[in-house]
Amino acid sequence: MPAPVPLSYPDPPLGDGSIGLRPWGDADLDVMVAICRDPDVARFTRVPDPYSEADARAWIDAQPGRLEAGEGVTLAITSSGGAPLGSIGLRVDPGDRDIAEAGYMVAAAARGRGLATTALRLASRWAVRELGIARVHLTAHVDNPASQRVAERAGFRREGVLRAWEEIRGERVDLVMFSLVGSDL
Ligand SMILES: CC(C)(COP(=O)(O)OP(=O)(O)OC[C@H]1O[C@@H](n2cnc3c(N)ncnc32)[C@H](O)[C@@H]1OP(=O)(O)O)[C@@H](O)C(=O)NCCC(=O)NCCS
C-alpha cells in the first residue's frame, strides 16, 4: 500500500461564473441532511439510508482527516456563493493513487440546470491537471440516465456495464463505468 499523500482543497477555488465549489462547513449541516434524504440520492448513492443529522455531522467532521490521509476531497456546489445546492467528491483509490472515483448529487429543486455536469467537469480536470491523477472514473446505475448523461456531457467516456458489480441497499446492481484520462483533455 503506498504511503498517504495529503490532499488540499483547490486553491484558487474552482468555479466558472455559473457555479462555485467550496468546502462543506458546519453551517451546511441542515442542507446536507436535506440533500441526502432525497429518494434518488438514497437509491443511487452510498449515503446512509435513513440519513440522520449525526450522519451529516460525522461526514463534515471527517473531511479534514480525509484530506490529511489523502483519501479524497468533497466540495459543495454553490451558485452565486449561496447555500450548497449539491456535492461533488473525488475518492482516491487506496491501492492506486493514480486513480480517483467521482461521485455527485444535486438537490432535487436545483436539478436540470447543468450543476452536476459543470461541477464534474471542473473537479475532474483539476484532479488530472493539479493532482496528477491518471484516471478519474465513476459508476452510474444502469437505471440512472441523468447521471450517465452528466458523465457523458462532462467529457467522460462510457466503457461498459459492470454486471452485479456492487451491493446497494441489499441488491447487487449493474453499473455503467465511465472514465476520463489525461489524453481526453
Ligand atoms: C444525477 C444528478 C446529480 C444530476 O444533477 P443535475 O444537476 O440535474 O445534472 P445536469 O443538469 O448537469 O444534467 C442532467 C442531464 O441529465 C438529463 N436527464 C435528467 N433526467 C433524465 C432522464 N430521466 N432521462 C434522460 N436524461 C435525463 C438532463 O436532461 C441533463 O442532460 P442535458 O443537459 O443533455 O439536457 C441528480 O439527478 C441527482 O442528484 N440524482 C440523485 C443522486 C445521483 O444519482 N447521483 C449520481 C450517482 S452516480
The ligand as a Tripos MOL2 file, in Angstrom:
@<TRIPOS>MOLECULE
LIG
   48    50     1     0     0
SMALL
NO_CHARGES

@<TRIPOS>ATOM
      1 C1        -27.6350   12.8140  -11.2680 C.3       1 LIG1
      2 C2        -27.7710   14.2350  -10.7320 C.3       1 LIG1
      3 C3        -26.5450   14.5320   -9.8820 C.3       1 LIG1
      4 C4        -27.8080   15.1930  -11.9240 C.3       1 LIG1
      5 O1        -27.7280   16.5280  -11.4270 O.3       1 LIG1
      6 P1        -28.1600   17.7830  -12.3470 P.3       1 LIG1
      7 O2        -27.5090   18.9870  -11.7800 O.co2     1 LIG1
      8 O3        -29.6150   17.7890  -12.5510 O.co2     1 LIG1
      9 O4        -27.4400   17.3760  -13.7280 O.3       1 LIG1
     10 P2        -27.2940   18.2930  -15.0230 P.3       1 LIG1
     11 O5        -28.3650   19.3270  -15.0230 O.co2     1 LIG1
     12 O6        -25.8750   18.7260  -15.1070 O.co2     1 LIG1
     13 O7        -27.5140   17.2410  -16.1820 O.3       1 LIG1
     14 C5        -28.5790   16.3040  -16.1280 C.3       1 LIG1
     15 C6        -28.7260   15.7080  -17.5160 C.3       1 LIG1
     16 O8        -29.4940   14.5170  -17.4020 O.3       1 LIG1
     17 C7        -30.6170   14.6350  -18.2290 C.3       1 LIG1
     18 N1        -31.6900   13.8750  -17.5990 N.ar      1 LIG1
     19 C8        -32.2960   14.1260  -16.4260 C.ar      1 LIG1
     20 N2        -33.2240   13.1700  -16.1920 N.ar      1 LIG1
     21 C9        -33.1510   12.3180  -17.2400 C.ar      1 LIG1
     22 C10       -33.8490   11.1330  -17.6000 C.ar      1 LIG1
     23 N3        -34.7890   10.6150  -16.8140 N.pl3     1 LIG1
     24 N4        -33.5180   10.5180  -18.7550 N.ar      1 LIG1
     25 C11       -32.5480   11.0080  -19.5520 C.ar      1 LIG1
     26 N5        -31.8320   12.1350  -19.2630 N.ar      1 LIG1
     27 C12       -32.1590   12.7610  -18.1250 C.ar      1 LIG1
     28 C13       -30.8930   16.1120  -18.3240 C.3       1 LIG1
     29 O9        -31.6820   16.4200  -19.4440 O.3       1 LIG1
     30 C14       -29.4770   16.6390  -18.4570 C.3       1 LIG1
     31 O10       -28.9630   16.4130  -19.7340 O.3       1 LIG1
     32 P3        -28.9220   17.5920  -20.8370 P.3       1 LIG1
     33 O11       -28.1020   18.6730  -20.2390 O.co2     1 LIG1
     34 O12       -28.3080   16.9640  -22.0220 O.co2     1 LIG1
     35 O13       -30.3340   18.0160  -21.0440 O.co2     1 LIG1
     36 C15       -29.0640   14.4170   -9.8930 C.3       1 LIG1
     37 O14       -30.1640   13.9690  -10.6460 O.3       1 LIG1
     38 C16       -29.0190   13.6690   -8.5740 C.2       1 LIG1
     39 O15       -28.5370   14.1830   -7.5790 O.2       1 LIG1
     40 N6        -29.5150   12.4180   -8.5580 N.am      1 LIG1
     41 C17       -29.5090   11.6100   -7.3410 C.3       1 LIG1
     42 C18       -28.0820   11.2150   -6.9330 C.3       1 LIG1
     43 C19       -27.3410   10.5330   -8.0630 C.2       1 LIG1
     44 O16       -27.9150    9.8080   -8.8790 O.2       1 LIG1
     45 N7        -26.0180   10.7500   -8.0980 N.am      1 LIG1
     46 C20       -25.1650   10.1430   -9.0810 C.3       1 LIG1
     47 C21       -24.7240    8.8140   -8.5870 C.3       1 LIG1
     48 S1        -23.6730    8.0070   -9.8020 S.3       1 LIG1
@<TRIPOS>BOND
     1     1     2 1
     2     2     3 1
     3     2     4 1
     4     2    36 1
     5     4     5 1
     6     5     6 1
     7     6     7 2
     8     6     8 1
     9     6     9 1
    10     9    10 1
    11    10    11 2
    12    10    12 1
    13    10    13 1
    14    13    14 1
    15    14    15 1
    16    15    16 1
    17    15    30 1
    18    16    17 1
    19    17    18 1
    20    17    28 1
    21    18    19 ar
    22    18    27 ar
    23    19    20 ar
    24    20    21 ar
    25    21    22 ar
    26    21    27 ar
    27    22    23 1
    28    22    24 ar
    29    24    25 ar
    30    25    26 ar
    31    26    27 ar
    32    28    29 1
    33    28    30 1
    34    30    31 1
    35    31    32 1
    36    32    33 2
    37    32    34 1
    38    32    35 1
    39    36    37 1
    40    36    38 1
    41    38    39 2
    42    38    40 1
    43    40    41 1
    44    41    42 1
    45    42    43 1
    46    43    44 2
    47    43    45 1
    48    45    46 1
    49    46    47 1
    50    47    48 1
@<TRIPOS>SUBSTRUCTURE
     1 LIG1         1 GROUP 0 **** ****
